[in-house]
Amino acid sequence: MTRTAARPAPFELAYSTACFPAATREEAILDGTTGVGWCEVALGIDDLATAVHWREVLDRGDVECWSVHAPFGQAVDLSAPAVADRGAALGANLRAAAIASELGARLLVVHAGAEPIAEPERPGHLAAARDGLRRLERACADSGLIMALEFLPRTCPGNRVEELEYLLAGLPEDAVGVCLDVNHANLGQDLGENVRRLGRRIATLHISDNDGVDEQHWLPGQGRLDWAAIVASLRSTGYRGPFTYESSRDRAGGVITPLAIRENYERLIRPLLAKE
């Protein structure tokens, strides 16, 4: 089997398996016609027992795992008020870290918690999340993984740079970074300023478009994001990772496939990368 390079080239196309319906994710990985050699494996709670299966699928598709996205949502809330709930969330994230190691991933993408969070309760949620993230970071480090904390939307913990800085304070910058989800980081905020402030802490990306009001996960170019500005601002930070699509919806109603992602990347993003 011919394996891809040890790591993707800067801004090389990758996709999250979350782009595709659960029933077609295996088929997407096995579709070798588009030449996409890197992916993020998005895990739900029910996927935590399937690491061996995903390793077999990746090998058959000759696709490398760049990152694993740990389960998230109310059932996996590192910021939950109840100790038992936080313990269960940490356990799910630790299992995801073990799977990421088994799949040869470089990063584990995690959420600091779930929503909704009322403003008076926010400090308690953030403190709880920070404690859980510290324990998770130690497990990631032991497995040689970078922990990438996702920039989240709305009332989720980690929905602005200041909160990400609080959650990551004191953790080693070479082992912990941020997953910049551009579909979240522009909501009521200046995306370019967020990129500038996060700088070299941006360890990986989630790429999709929206209407400027809420996350939509459209293909790039179907919403309000300025892709030329995004590419330029990321380049200015020295970002060297892949350009990982997390576009699960076509605003025009088309089906999201690896080919649709490749065509979008070649039409919209590749010309921007060619510019000095």
N, C-alpha and C positions, 0 to 999 in steps of 0.2 A: 504494500500500500504506500502511495506517495503522500507524505504528510506535508502540511503547510509549514511556513517559517515558524521559528521559535516564538515570535509574537507578530501581530499584524503590523503592517506598515502604517505610518501616521495617516489618519483619516480613511483608512481602508474600510470598505463597506462590510458591515456585519448586521445581523438582525437578532432580535429577541424572539424566542419561540412564542411569546405572548402576542406577536403579530397575527398569529393564525389560530383558528378555532381548535379546541383541544383534539377534536377528531381527526384533524389533518396535520398536526404538528410533526408526527413521524414522517409523513409523506413529504412535508416541506424540507426536512433535513436531508432526506434521501434524494431530493431533486438536485442533481449535479449539473443541470444544464445552465445555470446562471453563474457558476463559478464563485459563489460566496463561500469562503473557507472558514469563517468565524461566526459564532453565534453566542447568545446568552440563553441559557436554559432557565426558563421561568418555572418555578416549583409552586404548586399548591399544596395544601395540607395532605391531600391524598397521594401526592407524588413522592412523599418522603421515604417510601419503601421501594422505590423503583430505580435506584442509582445504577444497578447492573444493567437494566434494560436500556437506560439512556446512553450508557457507555457503548453498548453494542450498536445502537442506532447511529451515534456519532461516528463510530469506526466504519460502519457500512456506508455512510454518506461522505466519508473523508472530510468531515467538518470538525474543526477544533473548538473547544469550549473556552471562550474568553472569560465569561463570567457566569455565575449562577445567581439568580434572583431568589432570595429566601421568601417563603410564604409571608403574607401580610394580611391585615384586616383585623376586625374585632376579635377573632379567635387567636391572633398572634400579635398581641399588643404589649410591647416592652414597657409602655408607659402606663399600663393599667393600674388603677388604685389598689386592687386586691393582690396580695402577695402570691396567692396560688395562680392567678391569671398571668402574672409576670413570670413566674417560674415555668409555666407551660409554654409561654412565648419564647423564653430563653431556650428551653429544650428544643423547640422546633427550629430555631435559628442555629443552634449547635448541630443539629442533625443536618441542616442544609449546608453548613460549613464542611461537615464530613463528606457529604455528597460532592460538593465542589472540589474537594481534594481528590476524591476518587475519579472525577471526570477530567482532572488535569486543568481545572480553571485557574485563572490568575487572580480573580477577584470574587468576593461575595458582596452582592448588593443587598442592603438591608433598609427597612423602614424603622424609624425611631418609635413609631406607635401608630395608633389609629385615631379616627375622629368619630363623632364630634367632641370637641373639648371646649367647655365654657371658659371664658377668660379668667374668672377667679380661680379655676382649678388648674390653670396652665403651669404655674411654677412647680406644683407637685408632680404633674405628668412629666415635665422636662427632667426633674431631678431623678425620678424613677427610671426614665429612659437612659439617662447618662450612666447610671449604675449598671444597667443591663448591657449597655454597649461596651463598657469597660471589660466586663467578663467575656463578652463575645469576642472582643478584639484579641484577648489573650489566646483564645482557642484558634482564631484565624492565624495569628502569628505562629503558633505551634505547627500549623499545617502549611505554612509558607504562603498564606493568602493575604491579599490586601483587602481590608474591610472598607467598602464604599457606602457611605451614608447618603441616602437619596434626598434630594431637594424636593419636598412634598408640597401639595397645594392646600388651599382653604384653611381649615383649623387644625390640620395635622401637625404634630410636633416636627420641627425642622422645616418650616414653611418660609423662612427668610434667613439671610446670611447670619444675622446675629444669633439666631437659635442654633444653627449648624456650628458656629464657632463655640457656643456654650457646650454643646453636646460633645464636641471633639476636643475640648480644651485639655491639654496635658497628654494627649495621645500622640505617639510618634508619627510625624508627617510622612515618613517613608513607608509606614505600614497601614496608615488610615487616610482615606481621602473622601471625596464627595462624588456621588453620581449626579451629574448635572442633567436633570430632566428639563429640557427647554420648554416643554409643554406645561410645566409647572412654574418655572422661574420667571415667566413674563406676566403672570396674572396679578394685575395691580401693581407691578413692579417694573423697574428698568432692567431688562435682561442683560444688556451690555454692562451695566454697572455691577450686576451680580457676578458676571463672568470676571470682570476686572478684580473685584474684591476677593473672590475665591482663588483666582490665579492658579498656582501650581498644585493646589489641593484638589483640583478637578482630576479625578482618576479615570473616569469613564463617563459615557454619555447615554441618554435616552433621547432619541430623535423622533419628533412628530410635530404636528401643527395644531393650532386651535383658533378660536374666534376672538381671543383676547378677554373673554369673560370666564370661561371654565375650560378644563382639559377636554379635548375632543379626540386626540390620538389619530388625527387625519394624516395623510401623506404630506410631506413637505410641499409647500407651494399652494396648498388648498385652504390656507388660513391667513393669519395676519403677521406671522413671523417674518422677519427680514433675514433671509438666509445668507446673503452676502455679508451682512454685518455680523451674523453669528460666526461664520467661518473666519472672518478677519479677527474677531475678538478672541476666539479660541486659539488661533495661531499666535496672537500676541502674548498669550500666557505660556507658550511653549508646549501646549498639549500635544501628545504623541500617540494617543490611543486610537482605537477604531471609531468609526462613525456608525453607531449602533442604532438602527431603526427600532422603534417601539410603536409603529403605526399599525393599529389594528382596525382602522376604519377608512374607507374611501368615501370622501364627501359626495362624490358623484354616484355612489352606489355600487361600484365595482368590487370584485372580490380581491382581497389582499393575498397575494401569492409571492413567492420569492422572485418570480419574473417581474411582477409589478413593482416590487421594491428596487430591483436592479434597474429597471427602465427609468424610475423616478430619480434614482441616484445619478445615472449617466446623463440624464437630461438637465437636471437642476444643480446638482452638487459638483459633479466632475468639472464643469466649466469654471466654477468658482475656485476650485483647487488649482486649476491651471494658471490662475492669475498670480502674479508676484505681489 
